[in-house]
Amino acid sequence: MRPPDPAFADPRLAELYDVLDDDRSDLDAYVALADEVEARRVVDIGCGTGSLAVLLAARGLGVVGVDPAEASLAVARTKPYADRVTWLHGDATALTPDTRADLVVMTGNVAQVFVDDDDWHATLSAVVQSLRPGGWFVFETRRPEARAWETWDVPPSTVHLPGGTHVVVSRSITEVALPLVTFETITTIGGERISSTSTLRFRTLEELYADLPARGVQVVEVRDAPDRPGLEHVVLARRT
């Protein structure tokens, strides 16, 4: 699979991720879902800096956090309750059948980073392999019809960091070739300009309804994302 974007893989940017995106109220829905399906063992694919993984670990759940960006995992390992999480450096194919998770989640844009069909299908197969029979797979994906990328451009903006330092961040859409949308984020730290280019794939519900059962998970319900109403689907599927 393609390597992770510099936004997650560059140590200088990974250390800033939680500072620049400090509102993680979007994770509340996933904590509630873990309770709803009575999960005791959870796998967080694309766990990044581990914000959800440590929240779940603090509640006494067994958690496996998987991410291909070692720099992000390094940040995750410094957080409270990180010692209760099993961290895996790799993509979903690093998981094994003996994982037997009750719940596998992909939060944020994780489900959309798989722009290639082969990578997406391999990820779905790995998800099913790591779930116990009847286990749940929950992920979110942006609705293409909402065209959210039309609001993603951000002019150079100064962000003040703890300790009195600051960074300048900008973002611009560089290509819209649906179902793919590519954007570039520029972060200037101490006069050094660091670029990260990302591409997301916007899948329709019809595609998901076809892809998931073919890999062994059945869509049970599709909900509106509480933090982005009208913009995202939260898909709840179950291993058949």
MOJOCOR-V228072 format. One line per field, one symbol per residue. psi: psi as a letter, one per 20 degrees, with the letter a starting at -180 (. if undefined). burial: I if it has 24 or more other ideal C-beta (glycine too) atoms within 12 Angstrom, else O. Layout:
BEGIN
psi = ???
burial = ???
END
This chain:
BEGIN
psi = qqqqqhhhhphhhhhighghminkihihhhghhhggjlphpppoplicjjggghghhhjjqpppppqiohhghhghiiqpjhiiqoppoaahiiqrhjglqhppqorcjgiiinhpgggghhgghhgghiqqpirqoprqpqphihlhiijipprpppppqpiirqqppqqpphpompjpppqppppookipppqppqpqpoqrhggghggghhijppphqprpphimpihqqopoqqp.
burial = OOOIIIIIIIOIIIIIIIIIIOOIOIIOIIIOIIOOIOIOIIIIIIIIIIIIIIIIIOOOIIIIIIIIIIIIIIIIIOIOOIOIIIIIOIIIIIIOOOIIIIIIIIIIIIIIIIIOOOIIOOIIIIIIIIIIOOIIIIIIIIIIOOOIIOOIOOOOOOOOOOOOOOIIIIIOIOOOOOIOIIIIIIIOIOOOOIOIOIIIIIIOOOIIOOIIOOIIIIIIOOIOIOOOOOIIIIIIIIIO
END
